[in-house]
């Protein structure tokens, strides 16, 4: 925790965050991001035609052959091919759009063999979402290709018109590009004013094209993320598995801490107490006064051991929290803090014991951090409820610099909150003040 408060921070910024001389609107047509997105749109048309043709052909063939056994393996092969195209599309989006999409859940086969593989492919939601992507992407790819190519071509053609308009009177027999014409008269863009206006219109198209292309690729991002990535259920399962691991590790760490505290504290003191009482028993007959002194010292050791056991029990789950709730329990913690702490708890009902315990230990650890590292003269604790969330906020006027970087106590606290769908937000500039807000799901008793 020594790195959480009072640490310094560098003020340098990465290259991408430095101030550019040109505004974003003027440099956008020349940025690498624009050309990558334009390349993505241009590639989408031939790839989507190939994907659509493959998907429709295989599915139609498989559906037509369902009256025979051959329809099932053909349909499974078609869906497997769509999954392969989905992997290609995720790689293309990652390389050209900087879109990170996790791989979907793999096929789950209880047995080995071709029949098990066919069943897994046909039952997999990923397979059917990949097929849906193959069908939906073609019309969108045609639309985005037409819009992007025409916007880009019109913009650069009109912008460079002053450089090539002389070709019309020299080789075309007319003054310039024909803007309007009928049987009686024609209008050509052939004087300086019209040429300048044409170039300015081209400049507007050129500057707008990167944003048009970016808007088009946003739909592609949604399609790739929604249809080719993991489903919400699979993502939630992964999150729950990770949270379960955090809970198990936290419980194991707490058990080791309790064992260490018992072994190094109360247990060692009780062993010494037993030895002292044994010596006092031996001296009772020959030196009663010395035995009385030893018993008196043992009495003091018993009080100390009882205090250590009470502190240890309070660290596991304080009785005041169970009996009187968060208000009294947090007030007790605040009383033991080395700085004055104002506690305000605005709850009309008590949350379930699990959430109440997490809230208590969160505030307790944050106040302990303030006592050890913040060098503050005042702290405050607020607890309230907002709809289905239990809100905790701990503030202090210390030196600031709190950080949730890996390896710190705040990082471990954030992991514990995340295990129950909670959130930890740290606002602690160097020099203070520090404001740490925690959110927990609200579940009433």
N, C-alpha and C positions, 0 to 999 in steps of 0.2 A: 504493500500500500504506500510505500514511501514515494513511489512514482506518481501517485494519483493527485497529490496536492503540492502546489508550489513548484512544479517543474516548469522549465522554460520551453518555449516553442520557437522553431525557426519561422521567419517571415517570408521566405522565398516561395515563389509560386512556380508550378510547372509551366513548361513552354506553352501548353494549350490555353493557360489562363492568363497569359500576359496580354497586355493591351495591344491591339492591332492598330496600325495607322489608318487603315481603311475600315469603314463600317461594314457590318456583316452583309448588308444588301448589295454592296458593290463588289465584294470579294467572293461572294457565293458562286458565280459562274466559273470561277477559276480554281475553286477548292477541290481537293481530291475527293471529298465526300460526295460532291455533286456528280462527278464523273463515275464514281462507284455506283451511285444510285441509278444514274442513267444507264450504265452498263447492265445493271440488274433488270431494269425494265426492258431493255432491248433483248436480253437473253430469255426473258420470261416467255415471249411469244413462241419461238421454236421449241423450247422445252415443254411448254404447256400443250402445244399441238401434239408432240410425241407422247406425252403423258396421257392426254385425253384419248388419243387414238388407242393406245395400249389398254387403258382401263375399260373403255367402252367395248372394245373387241373381245377382251378376255371375259368380261362379265357377261356380255351377250352370248358368247360361245358357251360359257359354263352354264348359264341359265337355260340355253337351248338343249344342252346335253344332260340336264338334270333327270330326264326320263331314263337315262342310263347311268351306270355308275361313273362314267367318265366325267360327268358334269361337276362332281364334287372336287376331284383333284384339279381340274382346269380352273374352277372358281377359286380354290385355295392358292393355286399358282398365281392367278391374277392379283389376288389380295397381297400375296407376299411380294410381288413385283411393285405394287403400289407402296408398300412399306419401304422397299429399297429406294424408290424415287423420293419418298419422304425424307430419308436420310440424306440424299443428294440435295434436296431443297433446304434442309436445315444447314448443311455445310455452305451452300451458296449464300443463304441469308447471313450466316456468321461471317463470311469473308467479305461480302459487298455491303451489307447493311449494318454490320456490327451488332447483330441481334443474337444474343446468347439464349438458345432454347435447349433445355435439357432433353436428353433422349427419353422417349416414352418407355413405359414398363415393358420388359421383355416378355416373350412368349412363356406361358406357364404350362409345362407339360408334366403330368404326373407319371407318365411312362415314356419309354423310349420307343422310337419307331415312326414309320411314315404315317400311319393312321393317327397316332397321337399328335403328330405335327400338324396334320390337316385339321384336326379338331381344335387345336390351340389357335391356329390362324383364323379359322372361321368364327371362333368365339371371342377373339380379341377385339376390343373396341378400337384399338389403334389401327387395325387393318381397315375397318370400315370408315374411320375418319380420314385415313389416307386416300381411300377411294373417293370420298366426298370432296376432298381437296382437289383431286385430279379432275373431277367434273366441274367444280365451281371456278377453278383458276383460269380455264381457257377464256370464257367471256370477259373476265376482268383483265387478263393479259392482253387481249385484243384491244380493249378500250384504252388501257394505260399506254400501250404501244403507240396507238394512233395519236393520242393527246400529247404524249411526250415528244414524239418525232416531229409532229407538226409545230408544236411550240418552239422547239429548238431550231428547226429549219427556218421558220418564219422570222424568228428573232435575229439569227445570224445573217440571213439573206437581206433583210431590210437594213440591219446595222451596217453591213458592208456595201450597201447600194452605191454610195459615192465612189467606191473603188472600181465598180464594173459597169456603171450605167452607160459609159461611152461605147459599149459593145452594140447597143441598139442603133444609134445613128450610123455606126461604121459598118455593121453587118446586117442589121435588121430592117433598115429603111424607115425607122421611126425614132422619135425624139427620146423615148425612154419606155419604162413600164407603163402599159395602158391601164389607167385607173377606171375609165368609163368610156363606152363607145356605143353609138347607134348609127342609123342610116345618115344622119345629118352632121354629126360632129363627134369628135373623140377628144379625150383628156389624157395627156401623158404627163408623167412626173419627169420633167425635163429642165426646169429652171432651178436656180440655187436654193430658193426658199423651199420648194417642194422636195428637193433632194435632202435638205437638212431636216425637214419634218419627217420624211420617211426614215432617215437614220435614227431620229429620236424615238419614233414609234418602235423601230427595231431594238433600240436600247432598252425600252420598257419591257418588250417581250423577252429579251435576253436576261434581264435582271429578274423577271418573274418566273422564268423557266425552272431554275433550281427549286423554288418553293412549290411550284406545281408538281414537279417530279417527286419532291419529298412528301407532298400530300398523297400522291398516288402510292408511294412505297409504304405509307402508313397502313393502308389497307392490306398490302402484302404482309406486313409485320403481324397484323391481327390474324390473317389467315394461317400463316406459318405457326404462330404461337398458339392459336386456338385449336387447330386441327392436327398439327404435326408434333406438338409437344405432349408432355404427359397430361393425363386427365386431372381434373381437380381432385378426384378421389385418390388417385395414385400419389399426387403431390401431398395431399393431406396425410396419407399413410406414411410417406417418407418423413414428414414433419413429426408425426406422432412417434415413429420409431426413434428419431433423433432425440425427441423430448424424453422418451422413456429411458434412453441411455443416460441423459443428463440427470434424471431423477435417481436412477440406480447409482450412478457415480457419486451424486451428492449424499445419498443415504449412506453409502459405504464410507465416504469421507467423514460424515458425522459420527458414525459408529467408531471409526478409528480415533477420532478426537475424544469421544467420551471414554474409550478404553485407555487412551493415553493419560487423560486427566485423572481417571480413577487410579491408574497404576502409579503415576508420578506424584499424585497429590494425596487424596484421602487414604488410599490403600497403604502407601508408605508410612503415612502418619499413624494409622491404626496398628501397623506392625511394630513401629517404635513404641507405641503406647502399650502394647501387649508385653514387650520386653521390659519396659519400665515397671509395669505392675508386677511382673514376675520377680524382678529384683526387690521391689518393695515388699513382696510377700516373704522373701527370704530374710530381709532385714527386720521384719516386724517383731520377731522375738528378741533379737540381740540389740537392736538399735531402733526403738519405736519412733524417736524424733526424726531420724533420717528417713524412715519409712513413711512418716506423715508428710514430710516435705516432698518425697517422690510421688505420693498419691496426689498431693496438691498440684504438682506440675502435670501429672497425668490428667487431672481434671481440666486444666487449661488446654491441654492437647485435645481432649474430647470436644471442648467447645469450638476449637479451631477446625477440627475435622467435621463437626456438624455444620459449621458455616460454609466450608468448602463443598459439602454435599448439597447444602441448600442452593449455593451458587450454581452447582452443576445441574441440579434439577430445574432451576430457573432457566438455564440455557437450553435444556431439552424442551420444556413446555411449562411456563410459569403458571402457578395455581391461580394467580390474580387474573390472568387472561381467561381462564375457564370460568371463574366465578363471576367476574365483574365486567369483562369485555375489553375492547381496545382502548377506550378512554382511560380507564384506571391503569391498564397495563403499560400504555405509552407514557402516562404521567409518572409511573414508577421508574421507567427507563430514563426519562428526562431528568428525574431527581438525581440519578446517579451520574449524569453527564458532568464533565468538568466545566462547562460553560452554561450560563442561564438559557433555558429552553422554554419557549412558549408552545403549548400544545392546544390545538383546537380540533375536536372530533365532532363532526356534524353528521351523525347517523341515527336514523329513527329505528332501524332494525339491525340486528347482528348478522354478519355473513356466516356462511358455514364454517365450522372449525378449521378446515384445511386452509381456506383463503384467509381467515382471521390470523392463523398462525404464521402464514407467509408474510402478511402485512406487518405483523409484530416484529418478526426477525429482520425484515427489510429495514424498517425504521431503526431498530436496535443497532444493526450493523452500520448504517449511515451515521448515527449519532456517535458510535464508537470511532468511526473515521474522523469525525469532527474533533473529538477529544484528542486524538493522537496526532493528526496531521494538519488540520485547517488553520491553527493559530487564530481562531475566531474568538470574539467576545460576546457573541449572541447567536442564537439559532432558533429556528421555528419549525414546528411540525403541524401540517394541516392534513386532515383526513375528511373526505366527503364522497358522496355518491353522485354519479352522473349517469342516469338511465341504467344500463346494465354493466357499468364499470365502477370499480372501487378505485378512487384516486388518492394517492399519497404524494405529499410534497414536503421535502426537507430543504430548508434554506439556511445559509450562514453567511456572515460577513468576513470570512477568512481570506486567505491569500489566493484561493482559486486554483486553477490548473488541474482539476479533477479530470480523469481520462478513463475511458473504458477499453483502452488498448489491451491486447492479449497479455495474459499473465497477471493482471491487476485484480484486486478484490472486487472492483466494480464490474469487471467482465464476468466473474463468477456469479455475482448477484444478478446480472442481466440474463445469464443462462438459466438460473433458477426461475426467474420470472417468465422467461420464454417457455419453460417446460409446462406452464399452466396457461399459456396464451396471454402472458403479461408482457408489458413493455417498460423499459427503463430509458428515460431521456435525461441526459446530463447537459446542463448549461453552466459552464464554469470557465469563464475567461481568466487568463493570468492576471492576478491582482484582485480577483473577486468581483462581486460576490458569487457564490455557488448556489445553483437552484437545481435540485434533482427531483424529477417527477416520475412516479411509478404508477402504472395502470394494471389492475387485476380484474378478471371477470367477476361480476357480482352474482353470487348465488346465496340467497337468504336461507335461514334455518327453516 
